[in-house]
Structure formats: C-alpha cells, structure tokens
Amino acid sequence: MTDDRLTELYRAYGPVIYSRCRRLLGDHEAAEDATQETFMRVYRHIDKADSGEARNWIYRIATNYCLNEIRNRKRRPAPADHEPDEMLGEDLAVVLADRDLVARIIDRSPQKLRAVAWLHHVDGLDQSEVARVLDVSRRSVINWLAEFADNARKFIQRGAA
C-alpha cells in the first residue's frame, strides 16, 4: 500500500520536484539526485502525506534538501581546473552575480529565513505563495522577509559582498 502511494505521489509531483531541484541546483545530475533523495524522504514519512497538502509538503522537503546541498557545496573544494565560461553575455553575468550575492546573504542568514528568502527573492514567489509552500501565515512571511532585508543591509554595509 505504501509503495502504491509513493508511486502515485511520484507520478503526480516527480517532474515538478525535478524542475524545482534543477532550478535551485543548476545541474541535471544534482537535480536527479535531489529528486531521488526527496522521494526517499517522502517514503520514510509517507504517513505525513496529507492528500490535500502533499504537493506543498514534498516541495518543502525538496527545497530544504537543495538549500542544504548548496550550503554543503561551499564547504567542498572547487575543482582547480575549472575555468569560468567566457561565452556568458554581460547581462547574464550581472544576473548571476546578483544571484550569487543573494545566495551568499541567504547562506549567512538564520535557518528560519533561508527558505522564505530563497522562495521570494530567487524563485520570485509572492508572499502568499511562499506562505502556502511553507505552510505558515502570510504575516510570518512578511516578518521574516523584513528580518532578511535587515540582515542583507547589514551584510552589504560590512562590505562582505
């Protein structure tokens, strides 16, 4: 019975979760691994999968897993032979630099702010959408985004960017 439920959830949400992981991690193989790990975690806690809220619950598992992977990547040494891609257009390089800045600020933020900030500032979800995905009130999202903005200002003022 559990396997049937997992299969049903994977068929319904697997492609969406893969896309989410790919968007966060920026890598096909890493996104496949993250999707697999997400559904392994779903399997371990399948009893928590409420039919009406399953998508948000699985989305939250994937988001948290990917954010942890991004944080852990920074702890791993980068390959020495990796050269920056010189074919990037100037506009794309600016966007990537801004995204990198946001990622660094998020990485230095308290845990409770990370998912909210990523969903809102990187993924472009509005406050109500963030609240639904994280299963919190919109007021909590507003407060956490304000706290994140304060942290970001302090980070930028310190010149750590």
N, C-alpha and C positions, 0 to 999 in steps of 0.2 A: 504493500500500500504506500509506504514511504517513497519507494522508487518511482511509482506512478506519479505521485505528487511532485517530486523533483523533476521528472521528465516534463510534466505539464508546465511547471514554472520556467524551466529552461527554454521550452519551445516558445512560451509567451514573452519572455524577457531576455533571453540569451543575446539576441542581436543588439538590443538596446544597451545592455550592460557592456557588451564588447565595444560598441561605439563610445560609450562613456569612458571606458578604460583607455581606449585608443586616443581619445581627445586629451585625457589627463596625462598619459604617459608618453604620447607621441611616438609610439613604436608598436609595430604589428605584433611581434613576438611577445613583448611585455604585456600587451593588451590581452593576448590569448591566455597567457599565464595568469593574469589578474582575473580574467573571466572565470577560468577554471577554479582558481582559489576562492573566488566569491561563491560559486555554486557548491564548492566543498563545504564552505562555512554555512551556507543555506541548508545543506543536507544535515549537518551536525545539529542545527537548531530548527529543523523543519516544523516542529511543533509550535513555533512562534509565528509561522507564516499565516497570518490572517488573510483570507481571500480578498477582502476589500483593500487592504493596505500592503499587500505583498510587494507590489512594484516599488513603493517608497522604501520599504524595509530592505529589499535587495539593492536598490540604488544606494542607500546609505552604507550598506556593507561594502559595496564596490568603491564608493567614494573614499571611505576611511582606509581601505586597503591601498588604494592608489596613492593617497596622500602620504601614507606611511612609506610606501615604496619610493616616492620622490624624496622624502626626507632621508631614507637609507642610502639612496644613490649618492648623496652628497658626502656620505661617510666613506664610500668606496673610492679608491684612487681611479682617476680617469686614465684611459689608455694614452700612453705617451706619443704614439704615432698618429693620433687623431688630429687632423688639420681642419680648421673652420672652412665651411663651404664658401668659396669666393663667388659663387654664382648667385647668391642671395641678392635680391634687389634692395635698394636703400630703404624703401618703405617697410618691407618685411623685416629687415634688420632692426629698424626702430621699434616695430611691434614686438619682436622677440625680446628686445632689450627691456621694454616696459613689462612684458610678461615675466621676464626673469626678475625684475625688481619686485613685482607683486609676489612672485613665488618666494623670494628671499624674505620679504616682510611677513608673509604668511608663515614661513618656517620659523621665524623668531617670535611669533605670536603665541599666546596661551592656547592650549589644546582646544578649549571650548570655542575659540574664534576661528580656527582654521577652516573647518568645513563651510561655515557661513560665509567667510570671506572668499573662499575659492568659488563657491557656487554663485555668489553675487558678482564679484569683480572679474573673474576669469571666464566662467561659463555664461555670464550675462543674465542669470535668472533674476526676476524681480523679487521683492521681499516676500510677497505672498507665496510664490513658487518655492523659495528657499524654505519657508516655514512648513509647507506641505511635505517637501522632501525629507526634512529633518524631524518632522513630527513635533514641532514646537509652535508657540504662538508667534504671530507677526510682530508683536511688541518685543518679544525676546530677540528676534532677528534685528529689529531696529536698534535695540540697545547694544547688541553685540557688534553690529556694523559701526555704531558710533564709537565704541571702545576700540575697534580695529582701526578706525580713522585716527584716533588719538595716538595709538601706537605707531601708525605709519608716519604721522607727522614727526614724532619724536625720533624715529629711525632715520628719516630723511635729514632732519636737523643735525643729527650726530655725524652726518656725512658718511654713514656706513654704506650707503648705496654706492 
